[in-house]
Amino acid sequence: MPVLHVNDDRRFQIGRRSDSSQRCGGDRCREDENKRMIDFKSKLGRLAKKNIKSEYFIWLTTADANGTPQPRPVWFIWEEDSFLIYSQAKAHKVKQIRENPQVALHFNSEDKLGENRIIVFSGTAKIDKKSQPAHKNRVYMKKYKGGIAGLGATPEQFSGEYSVAIRITPTKLRGWG
């Protein structure tokens, strides 16, 4: 059962409860321990879900070959339990994700002092070859059709240029809200 861990430094982490009633063996146990879900019913989780539904951009941070964080704003949608973004095939983020799939995502804060509405996800990114192209993704098109037109492109042209689907499964949520 997922539980919320609150550390003294006000970081919130979602993990699995380790009690004796949860028994497993072999690879299944290790696999289950690695599958963590965000508790969207917690106060911070509800704030995160609100931002997922309302925000137009999210900041994706990858690490370059030297380990230096490389943040950039991206368009995104939420599908079931993961974020989906589309990228140009030759973008640095694609290479960086292939080399190190550990990423972070965060939203802009509306709070001028930075004390509220801080949402940061950590997770694992992968190139998703099974995902449909952006122009065939109804949810993505509903959200970004106007933005695509603002770029002077058709949905099909956008899909041709942003042809790499990246799926990010969050494993940790931290922030202040």
Sequence and secondary structure as in RCSB ss.txt:
>XXXX:A:sequence
MPVLHVNDDRRFQIGRRSDSSQRCGGDRCREDENKRMIDFKSKLGRLAKKNIKSEYFIWLTTADANGTPQPRPVW
FIWEEDSFLIYSQAKAHKVKQIRENPQVALHFNSEDKLGENRIIVFSGTAKIDKKSQPAHKNRVYMKKYKGGIAG
LGATPEQFSGEYSVAIRITPTKLRGWG
>XXXX:A:secstr
 EEEEE TTS EEEEE   TT    HHHHHHHHH     TTSHHHHHHHHHHHH SEEEEEEE TT  EEEEEEE
 EEETTEEEEEE TT HHHHHHHH  EEEEE     TTS S EEEEEEEEEE TTS  GGG HHHHHHHHHHHHH
TT  HHHHHHHS EEEEEEEEEEEEE 
